[in-house]
Each structure stands twice: as C-alpha cells, then as structure tokens.
Amino acid sequence: MNPLSSDLLKWADVVFVMEKSHRNKLTKKFKTFLTSQRVICLDIPDLFEYMDPVLVQLLEEKVSPFLARYGGEPS
C-alpha cells in the first residue's frame, strides 16, 4: 500500500475515495494538485479491515463500471 502523495495525484486521471469525508480531506490537503483529476466517491463506509472480503467485493462492484468508462479493465 502506498501513502497518497502529490506525485501520485499528478499521475492519476481518476481518484477513488470511499467516503465524502475522504474526498473533503483530499481536497483540503491536496487542492493545488487536483487540477484535472476526477474524484469519485464510492459511498462505502470506512469501517472494514484491510482486505476484508466484503470490502473487496464492494470495491469491485463499485469501481468496475468506472474502469470500463475510463479505459481500464474490470477484473
């Protein structure tokens, strides 16, 4: 897992966050680096453990449609 950095944001086209509070923190901390990236809130409560199978399933379901739209490949 990589911590978020300004370099990663500059590289990204799309940024996914789980909750609106995450989007707010992202915008507050990295506003100057969010110039052309689309930030998408998945509306998944941040109460899961790392790699929780339920979380992984939710992420796959919510992110897959965006991957197809933005040129990525759904798993």
VENDA-V334112 format. One record per residue. N is the residue number from 1. RES is the residue in one small letter. PSI is psi as a letter, one per 20 degrees, with the letter a starting at -180 (* if undefined). OMEGA is omega in whole degrees, 0 to 359 (NA if undefined). BURIAL is b if it has 24 or more other ideal C-beta (glycine too) atoms within 12 Angstrom, else e. Layout:
BEGIN
((N RES PSI OMEGA BURIAL) (N RES PSI OMEGA BURIAL))
END
This chain:
BEGIN
((1 m p 179 e) (2 n p 173 e) (3 p q 180 e) (4 l p 179 e) (5 s r 178 e) (6 s h 179 e) (7 d g 178 e) (8 l h 179 e) (9 l h 177 b) (10 k h 182 e) (11 w h 189 e) (12 a q 170 b) (13 d h 182 e) (14 v p 178 e) (15 v p 178 b) (16 f p 173 b) (17 v q 182 b) (18 m g 186 b) (19 e q 177 e) (20 k h 178 e) (21 s h 177 e) (22 h g 178 b) (23 r g 180 b) (24 n g 178 e) (25 k g 179 e) (26 l g 181 b) (27 t g 181 e) (28 k g 185 e) (29 k h 189 e) (30 f k 185 b) (31 k g 183 e) (32 t i 181 e) (33 f i 178 e) (34 l m 185 b) (35 t g 182 e) (36 s j 182 e) (37 q q 172 b) (38 r p 178 e) (39 v p 184 b) (40 i p 177 b) (41 c p 183 b) (42 l i 181 b) (43 d l 175 e) (44 i p 180 b) (45 p p 181 e) (46 d m 180 e) (47 l j 180 e) (48 f q 172 e) (49 e q 178 e) (50 y p 178 e) (51 m k 174 e) (52 d p 182 e) (53 p h 178 e) (54 v g 178 e) (55 l g 180 e) (56 v g 179 e) (57 q g 178 e) (58 l g 179 e) (59 l g 179 b) (60 e g 181 e) (61 e g 185 e) (62 k h 184 e) (63 v h 185 b) (64 s g 180 e) (65 p h 179 e) (66 f h 179 b) (67 l g 178 e) (68 a g 182 e) (69 r h 185 e) (70 y j 173 e) (71 g j 175 e) (72 g r 180 e) (73 e p 175 e) (74 p q 181 e) (75 s * NA e))
END
